[in-house]
Amino acid sequence: MNIDQIIEQQRTMFSEGKTLTYTIRKHQLQKLKQMIVRNEKQIIHALKTDLNKSEYEAFMTEITFLYAEINEALKLLWDWMTPEKRKTPLLHQGAKSFIYKEPYGVTLIIGPWNYPFHLMIAPLIGAIAAGNTAVLKPSEYTPAVSKLLANMIHDTFDQNYITVIEGDEKVSQALLEQKFDYIFFTGSKAVGKVVMEKASRHLTPVTLELGGKSPCIVDKDARLDMAAKRVAWGKFINAGQTCVSPDYLLVHEQVKEPFLAKLEQATKTLFSSKPLQNDQYTKIVNERHFKRLSAFLQDGHIRFGGKTDELHHSIEPTVLEDITWDDPVMQDEIFGPILPVRTFRHLTDVKGEIDKAPKPLALYYFSESGKKQEWIAKNISYGGGCMNDVVMHLANPYLPFGGVGPSGMGSYHGKTSFDTFSHQKSILKQTTKIDLAFRYPNSKLSLKMIKKMFKK
């Protein structure tokens, strides 16, 4: 079937109301969970093939979060679907006000290559829970996962309900020429602009999960051992190919040396002293990205790491010192296992540093001072983040996840995913038992009464 036919048949299925009931949505979510359980080993194997992810990393970062999201949706779906009652003003006396959650219809979900399974299924959970149909377009850069996902979805769901369309950039462009009712995209800013432009032709609403230069700030009162271990894990897991990984470090000048020493030790403990020989260490996705990242190793000077393996597209966890904002490594999101370091003297200087790049997707701050944590949260604009941790806000289904400005628009996870894929439809249910005379312009008394009511 061609793309036109697939979308048309999904539109027909949606218009017939076959995705709308609570029972159907719950059943489809259960099928999605069973699909993942049934194929766990194959998913882990495909991730190993495409990215050399270890079994531990594949399960922890690509699968566990999905179970948590599905379980949450199954538990609370009825509450999410129930119309919300809202207050009604006196002018509408006798009426009741509600918000109904209406699915958009036929949705398009375009996923990235860095977490190629997780970031395809996570938004799909919201699309199913909200009552939509979905077309999935996985990344061609991870062909093993793409093929497995296509087979899994084909074996589990009616293609008129959910289907996977594989292919390269031309396929993505062909999909974006179609009229969808909602588009959910995860990827780069450059492609995000294309998605938004194409969507605008049909006035299709979009969620864009992008990225940016996410800072990690280590203040002088931070617990350095803990901070070093958490930063090393969050930065170098998946070889730094994580949209919310720390993109650069801002370390207080008084603790720079002890912190970097602890960071080096933590990195070796987590990824071994010879990570290029570690079969559990994730590789760079392809040659183009490997060469792009390798060029950054010429910036500043290498504090530790820096070795590469071109044959296997692998780069050691690397920290760079003496970096300026003019260096190529600071011009855009790194998306690899390279961590530049800059220092600061006063906390107020941090805002000026961060403002040299567009609003980031994430921010991380290490300090034992609640007062300084509040200052960071209230004075710097970013998508979301952690205090005394990194990345883990992403794994909380009770927190909406998304960017701001160039780092993205819209959010998802948990109930927010349901809301993202739902139109909030306002309904006023008016009584016919009474009909207030002053609403009609039939006398001066009506105008006086209205003015009096609204000026209180």
C-alpha positions in Angstrom: 0.0 0.0 0.0 1.2 3.5 -0.7 1.3 6.3 1.8 -2.0 7.9 0.5 -3.9 4.6 1.0 -2.5 4.0 4.5 -3.5 7.5 5.7 -6.9 7.3 4.0 -7.7 3.9 5.6 -6.6 5.2 9.0 -8.8 8.2 8.6 -11.7 5.9 7.7 -11.1 3.8 10.8 -10.9 6.9 13.0 -14.1 8.4 11.5 -16.0 5.2 12.2 -15.2 5.6 15.9 -13.2 2.4 16.3 -10.5 4.0 18.5 -12.6 6.0 20.8 -14.0 3.9 23.6 -12.2 3.3 26.9 -12.3 -0.5 26.4 -10.6 -0.3 23.1 -7.9 2.1 24.2 -7.2 0.1 27.3 -7.0 -3.1 25.2 -4.6 -1.6 22.7 -2.3 -0.3 25.5 -2.3 -3.8 26.9 -1.4 -5.2 23.5 1.5 -2.7 23.2 2.9 -3.8 26.6 2.6 -7.4 25.7 4.4 -6.7 22.4 7.4 -5.2 24.2 7.5 -8.1 26.8 7.3 -10.7 24.0 10.1 -9.0 22.0 12.5 -7.9 24.8 15.4 -10.0 23.6 15.0 -9.0 20.0 14.9 -5.3 21.0 18.1 -5.6 23.0 19.8 -7.4 20.1 18.7 -4.8 17.6 20.0 -2.0 19.8 23.3 -3.9 20.1 23.5 -4.2 16.3 22.8 -0.6 15.6 24.5 1.2 18.5 26.5 -1.5 20.4 24.3 -0.8 23.4 24.9 -3.2 26.3 22.0 -5.3 27.6 21.9 -3.2 30.8 21.9 0.1 29.0 19.4 -1.0 26.4 16.9 -2.3 29.0 17.4 0.7 31.4 17.2 3.5 28.9 14.9 2.1 26.2 12.5 -0.3 27.8 11.9 0.3 31.6 10.5 3.8 31.1 8.0 2.5 28.6 6.7 -0.1 31.1 6.2 2.7 33.6 4.4 4.9 31.1 2.1 2.2 29.9 1.3 1.1 33.5 0.5 4.7 34.4 -1.8 5.0 31.4 -3.6 1.8 32.1 -4.1 2.8 35.8 -5.4 6.3 35.1 -6.9 6.2 31.6 -10.5 6.4 32.8 -9.8 9.5 34.9 -7.9 11.1 32.0 -10.8 10.5 29.7 -13.5 11.7 32.1 -14.7 15.2 31.2 -13.4 17.9 33.6 -16.0 20.1 35.3 -15.1 23.8 35.4 -16.6 26.8 37.2 -19.4 28.7 35.5 -19.8 32.5 35.9 -23.0 34.0 37.2 -23.9 35.4 33.8 -24.4 31.8 32.7 -26.7 30.9 35.7 -28.2 27.5 35.3 -25.4 26.2 33.1 -22.6 23.7 33.7 -19.1 23.9 32.1 -16.9 20.9 31.0 -13.7 20.2 29.1 -14.0 17.0 26.9 -10.8 15.3 25.7 -11.1 14.7 22.0 -8.5 12.8 19.9 -7.1 14.7 17.0 -7.4 11.8 14.5 -4.6 10.5 12.3 -1.2 11.3 13.8 2.4 11.1 12.5 5.2 10.2 14.9 8.8 10.7 13.6 11.5 9.3 15.8 15.3 9.8 16.1 18.2 7.3 16.0 19.8 7.9 19.5 17.0 6.1 21.4 15.4 4.5 18.4 12.9 2.3 20.3 12.1 4.3 23.3 11.5 7.5 21.5 9.1 5.9 19.0 7.0 4.1 21.5 6.8 6.7 24.3 4.7 9.2 22.2 2.7 6.3 20.7 1.5 5.5 24.3 0.0 9.0 24.4 -1.5 8.7 20.9 -3.2 5.4 21.7 -4.4 6.6 25.2 -6.0 9.7 23.6 -7.8 7.6 20.9 -5.9 8.4 17.8 -4.5 6.3 15.0 -0.8 6.6 14.2 1.8 6.3 11.4 5.3 5.8 12.8 8.5 6.8 10.9 11.6 5.4 12.6 15.1 6.6 11.7 16.9 5.0 8.8 20.2 5.4 10.7 19.2 2.5 13.0 18.0 -0.1 10.5 17.9 -3.1 12.8 15.6 -1.4 15.2 13.5 0.1 12.4 12.9 -3.3 10.8 12.1 -5.0 14.1 9.7 -2.2 15.1 7.9 -2.5 11.7 7.6 -6.3 12.2 6.4 -6.0 15.8 3.8 -3.4 15.0 2.6 -5.3 11.9 2.2 -8.5 14.0 0.4 -6.7 16.8 -1.9 -4.0 15.3 -4.2 -3.5 12.4 -2.3 -1.3 9.9 -5.4 0.8 9.6 -4.8 1.7 13.2 -1.1 1.8 13.7 1.6 1.2 11.1 5.3 1.7 10.5 6.6 3.2 7.3 10.3 2.7 6.9 12.6 4.6 4.5 15.1 7.4 4.1 14.7 11.2 4.0 12.6 11.0 0.9 10.0 8.9 2.7 9.9 11.4 5.6 9.4 14.3 3.1 6.6 12.3 1.4 4.9 11.8 4.7 5.2 15.5 5.6 3.4 16.4 2.3 0.4 14.5 3.6 -2.4 16.1 5.8 -2.1 14.7 9.3 -4.2 15.8 12.2 -1.2 15.9 14.6 2.6 15.6 14.1 5.0 14.6 16.9 8.7 14.9 16.0 11.9 14.1 17.9 15.2 15.1 16.4 17.4 18.0 15.4 16.5 21.7 15.2 17.3 21.8 11.5 14.8 19.0 10.7 12.3 20.4 13.3 12.1 23.6 11.2 11.3 21.6 8.1 8.6 19.6 10.0 7.0 22.8 11.3 7.1 24.5 7.8 5.4 21.5 6.2 2.9 21.2 9.0 2.0 24.9 8.6 0.7 24.2 5.0 -2.2 22.2 6.5 -2.3 24.2 9.8 -1.4 20.9 11.6 -0.5 21.2 15.3 3.0 19.9 16.2 5.1 18.8 19.1 8.8 19.3 18.5 11.2 17.6 20.9 14.6 19.1 19.9 17.7 19.7 21.9 20.4 22.4 22.5 23.4 23.1 24.6 22.3 21.9 28.1 24.6 23.2 30.8 25.7 21.4 33.9 26.7 23.7 36.8 28.8 22.5 39.7 29.0 25.0 42.5 31.7 25.2 45.1 29.4 23.8 47.8 28.4 20.7 45.8 29.1 17.2 47.0 31.8 16.6 44.4 32.0 12.8 44.6 28.3 12.4 44.0 28.3 15.1 41.3 31.2 13.5 39.5 29.5 10.1 39.4 26.2 11.4 38.2 27.7 13.7 35.6 29.9 10.9 34.2 26.9 8.6 33.9 24.5 11.2 32.4 27.0 12.6 29.9 28.6 9.4 28.6 25.8 6.9 28.7 24.8 6.1 25.1 28.2 7.7 24.2 26.7 11.1 24.9 24.1 10.7 22.2 21.3 11.9 24.5 19.2 15.0 23.9 19.3 15.9 27.6 22.9 14.9 28.4 25.1 17.7 29.9 26.5 19.5 26.8 29.1 21.5 28.7 30.2 22.0 32.3 30.3 25.3 34.2 32.4 24.6 37.3 33.2 27.0 40.1 36.8 28.0 39.8 37.6 27.0 43.4 36.6 23.3 42.8 37.5 22.8 39.2 40.6 20.7 39.8 39.3 18.4 42.5 36.0 18.0 40.6 37.7 17.1 37.3 39.9 14.6 39.0 36.9 12.9 40.6 35.1 13.1 37.2 37.9 11.2 35.5 37.9 8.5 38.1 34.2 8.1 38.0 34.3 7.9 34.2 36.9 5.1 34.4 34.9 3.3 37.0 31.7 3.4 34.9 33.1 2.9 31.4 36.5 1.2 32.1 40.0 2.7 31.7 40.0 1.5 28.1 36.5 2.2 26.9 37.4 1.6 23.2 38.1 -2.0 24.1 35.0 -2.3 26.2 32.4 -4.3 24.3 29.6 -2.7 26.5 30.5 0.9 25.4 28.1 2.4 22.9 29.4 3.5 19.5 28.7 6.6 17.4 25.8 6.0 15.1 27.6 6.4 11.7 30.7 7.7 10.0 29.4 11.2 9.4 28.7 11.8 13.0 32.0 10.1 14.0 33.9 12.6 11.8 31.9 15.5 13.0 32.7 14.7 16.6 36.3 13.8 16.0 36.9 17.3 14.6 35.9 18.8 18.0 38.9 17.0 19.7 41.1 19.8 18.2 39.4 22.4 20.4 41.1 23.5 23.6 43.1 20.8 25.1 42.2 17.3 26.3 42.0 16.8 30.0 41.3 13.1 29.7 40.1 10.7 27.0 40.4 11.8 23.4 41.2 8.5 21.7 39.2 7.3 18.8 38.5 4.1 16.8 37.4 5.0 13.3 36.8 1.4 12.2 34.2 0.9 14.9 33.0 4.6 15.1 33.9 4.9 18.8 35.2 7.8 20.8 36.4 7.7 24.4 34.7 9.8 27.0 36.5 13.0 26.7 36.8 16.2 28.7 38.1 19.4 27.0 39.6 22.4 28.9 40.5 25.9 27.8 37.4 26.2 25.7 35.9 29.5 24.5 32.5 30.2 23.0 34.2 30.8 19.7 35.4 27.2 19.5 33.4 24.9 17.0 32.5 22.6 19.9 30.5 25.4 21.5 28.5 26.4 18.4 25.9 23.7 18.5 24.7 20.7 20.5 27.6 18.2 20.7 25.6 15.0 20.8 28.6 12.8 21.6 31.0 11.8 24.4 32.8 15.1 24.5 32.4 17.5 27.5 33.8 21.0 27.3 34.6 22.7 30.7 34.4 26.4 31.6 34.6 28.0 35.0 32.7 30.7 36.8 33.4 32.8 39.9 30.0 34.1 40.9 26.6 32.5 40.5 25.3 35.6 38.7 27.9 35.0 36.0 26.3 31.7 35.1 23.2 33.3 33.5 25.5 35.4 31.2 27.3 32.2 30.2 24.1 30.3 29.4 22.6 33.2 27.5 25.4 32.9 24.9 23.5 29.9 23.4 19.7 29.5 22.7 17.4 28.3 25.5 18.5 24.8 26.4 16.4 21.7 26.6 17.8 20.8 30.1 19.9 22.4 32.9 21.6 20.7 35.9 22.8 22.4 39.0 24.8 20.8 41.8 24.7 22.7 45.2 23.7 22.0 48.7 22.0 25.4 49.0 18.3 25.5 48.5 18.4 29.2 48.1 20.8 29.0 45.2 18.8 26.2 43.6 15.7 28.5 43.7 17.7 31.3 42.1 18.7 29.0 39.2 15.2 27.7 38.7 13.6 31.2 38.7 16.2 33.2 36.8 17.2 31.0 33.9 14.9 29.7 31.1 15.2 26.1 30.1 13.0 23.1 29.2 13.5 21.2 32.5 16.2 19.7 34.6 17.5 18.5 37.9 19.0 19.8 41.1 21.9 17.6 42.2 21.3 15.1 39.4 21.2 14.8 35.7 18.8 13.3 33.1 16.5 11.7 35.7 13.7 14.2 35.3 13.2 12.5 31.9 12.3 9.3 33.7 9.5 10.7 35.8 6.1 10.1 34.2 4.5 12.7 36.5 6.7 15.5 35.1 6.0 16.9 31.6 9.0 16.8 29.4 9.8 19.2 26.6 11.8 22.2 25.5 11.3 25.9 25.3 12.1 28.2 22.3 14.6 26.6 20.0 14.9 23.5 22.2 11.3 22.5 21.4 7.6 23.1 21.8 5.0 21.1 23.5 5.7 18.3 26.0 4.7 14.8 26.9 5.1 11.8 29.4 2.3 10.5 31.6 -0.9 12.4 31.6 0.8 15.2 29.6 1.2 12.7 26.7 -2.5 12.1 26.8 -3.2 15.8 26.8 -0.7 16.4 24.0 -2.6 14.1 21.7 -6.0 15.4 22.8 -7.9 18.5 21.8 -9.3 20.2 24.9 -12.9 20.8 23.8 -14.9 23.2 25.9 -18.6 22.5 26.3 -21.2 24.7 28.1 -24.4 22.7 29.0 -27.1 25.3 29.5 -30.5 24.7 31.1 -33.8 25.4 29.4 -35.7 25.8 32.7 -34.7 29.5 33.1 -33.8 32.2 30.7 -32.3 35.4 32.3 -33.7 38.5 30.7 -30.7 40.8 31.2 -28.6 38.8 28.7 -30.7 40.3 25.9 -30.3 44.0 24.9 -33.9 44.9 25.5 -33.7 47.6 28.1 -31.4 50.1 29.9 -31.9 48.0 33.0 -30.2 45.0 31.4 -27.1 47.1 30.7 -27.0 48.5 34.2 -27.3 45.0 35.7 -24.4 43.6 33.6 -22.2 46.6 34.4 -22.8 46.1 38.1 -22.1 42.4 37.9 -18.8 42.7 36.1 -17.4 45.7 38.0 -17.6 44.0 41.4 
